[in-house]
Amino acid sequence: MSQIVVMARWPSPGRCKRRLSRDLAQGLGLRQAPERAMRIQRRLTGHTASVVTAIEDELLRPPVLAVSGLGQRGALRWGRQLGISVVRQQGHGNLGCRLKRQLLQSRRDGHSCLMIGTDLPDLCPGDLRQAMDRLESHDLVLGPAEDGGYWLLGVGRSLMQHPEAWPLIGIPWGKTDVLQKTLSAADAAGLSSTTVMLKGDIDHAQDLQRWQG
């Protein structure tokens, strides 16, 4: 089984869910929108943590909370509140740099690694189990997102030992072709890759309709 790393931003007004906050401002106003976006982020993170901890007994290593926007002492307190005891800092850099940093730390344990974000209201334990199963026979597993990115990155045990082959360099983070570029980079490196279920995350106000409805 893989080690699971949850990439999480500390939910605070004006510093998380900025695209969602801008959308909400049209109806709530500039003062209330950041607070509402923060509460949504807090709920999503709590849900993600509950899904991960629900399968903790099935994992060889405890799950990890990789935090941005909060110092280490505060991050440890937050991790305890969420039921996750192993807490790291994401550090600086773009998403690729931060993902690579977490993979390098998990690499020491000699296991495969599964990394997820906190924007999925319909995430369930079965999604993670499916991804871990596919990592048994693939170097790379990605969870496609409706915006062209991915909600899950899984790196197999063999690939974990070869950081130079990780398809994280030169990816246009934040663009609509992140998934395709990552799969193309994996193919060029001779890696076996596969995908799991397509999911939509919560980035804009219109995404809330599906969640709340």
N, C-alpha and C positions, 0 to 999 in steps of 0.2 A: 504494500500500500504506500501511497505517496504522503509526503508531508504537504499540508495545505497552508498556504500563506494568504492572508486576507489583507489587501491593500486598502487602507482606510484613511480618510481625511477627517480630522477633528471637526465636528459640526459646530460652527460658530457663525453668527450673522455676518453676511458680507464676505465670508472667506470660503464658503462651500456652495455648491450648486448655483453658480453665478448666472448661467444661462437660464436656469429655471427661475431664479429670482427676478431676472429682467422681464421674463414673460409674466410672472405673477404681479409685477409692479403695475401692469396695465389695468388690473382690476382692483388690487389691494392698495396701491400707492407705494411710493418709494420707501416709506418708513416701515410698513408692515411686511412687505415682500421678503426681505432678508431673514426675518424671524420665522416666517412660514417655511421658507426653503430650508432653514436650519432644522426645524422640527421634522420635516420630511426626511432629511439626511439622517437624522438621529434614528428614526424609525427603521429606515432601510438598513443601517448598520447593525442595529439590534437584531433585525430579522436574519441578516447574513450570519451573524455570530451564533444565533440559535441553531441554524441549519448545520453549521460546521461542528459545533459542540455536540449535536445530536449523534454524530457518527465518530466522535473522538475515540471511543473504545475500539473502533475498527482500524485505527491508524497505528503505524509503528512508531511514529513520532508525534508529539503534541502539536496542535495547530499553532500558527504564528500570527500575531497582529502586527503588521508593518504600518507605522503611523507617520503622517505628515501633519504639520500645523500645531504640534504640541510637544513640549519638552519631555525628556525621558521619564521624569518622576510622575508627571501628569499622565503620560501615556501608560505607565504601569498601573496607575489607579483606574484608568479607563479600561484597560485590559481585564482587570479583576472584575469590574462591573459587568463586562460582557461575558465573563466566564472563560477568558483566554489568558493563560498565565505567562506564555512566552511572548514578549513584546520587543520589537525592534524599531529603529528609526528608518524611514525610507531614504532620507538624505536628499541631496540636491540633484539637479539635472532633469532632463526630460524623462518621459515615461520609460523609454528604453534603458536609460542609465539606471533608473530606480529599480526596474525589473531585474536587470543584470546584477545589481548589488545584492538583492535578496536571493537570487539564484546562487550566487557565489557563497553566501553564508549557509544556505541549505545544502550545498554541494558537499560540505564536510561530512555529512552523515551518510553519504553513499546511497541515498534513496532517490527515487523520482520526486518531482515537485509539481504541485498544482497551485496556480496563482489565480485569485479571483478578486473582483472589485466588490463594491457594496451598493450597486444601483439596481438590483434585480428583485422586485417584489414577489416574483413567482419562483425564485430559486428554491429547490427542495433537495433533500439528501440523495434522491435517486439521480439527480443531475451530476452530482459529484462522484457517486459510485460508478456511473457510466463512463465518465471521463477517466477515472482511475483504472477501470477495466481495459479501456482502449490503450492506455499508456503501457500496458503489459506487452503489447505487440507493435507499438509505434514509437518513433523518436519524439514526435510532436503532436499534441492534441490542442485544437483551438475551438472555442465556443463562439460561433459567429454572432455578431450583434446587428440589429436592423440598420444601424447607421453606417455600416461598412467596416466597423472595427471588430473587436472581439471582447467577450466578457470573461473568458477563461483562457489561460495559457498553461498547458501541461508539458513538461519536459521529462522524457524518459530517463531511466537510470544510466544507460550507456551515454546518451547525449549530455547528461549532467557533468560527465568527466571531461568534456571537450568544449569549454567556453568559447573557443575561437570559432566554433561552428553554430553557435546560437544565432538565430535569424532576427537580431534586434538592432543591427546597425543599418543606417540608411533608410529606416522606415519613416514614412511621412505621418508622424503621430498627429492625431486630431483630424486627419483627412478621411474621405469616404472610401479610400482604397487600402486602408491599413491591413485588413485581412488578406486581400489578394496579394499585396506586396510581400507580406510575411510568408504566405504559402509559396510564392514564386521564389523567394530567397531560400526557403527550406528545400525546394525542389532542385535549385541550382547547387546546393551544398550536398545533394545526394541523400537527404533525410527522408524517412518515411513519415508521412503526416496524414492526419484525418481530422474530421470535425465532429462536433456533437450538435445538440439542438440549437437552432436559431432562437435568439431571445431579444426582447426589447427592454432597454433600460429607461430610467427616468432622468431625462435631460431637459425636457421642455414641458410647458403647461399642458399641452395636448396629450402627453404621455400619462398624465395623472388620470385622465378619463378612463383608460383601460384598467388602471389599478383600482380606482375607487368605484368603478361601475361594475 
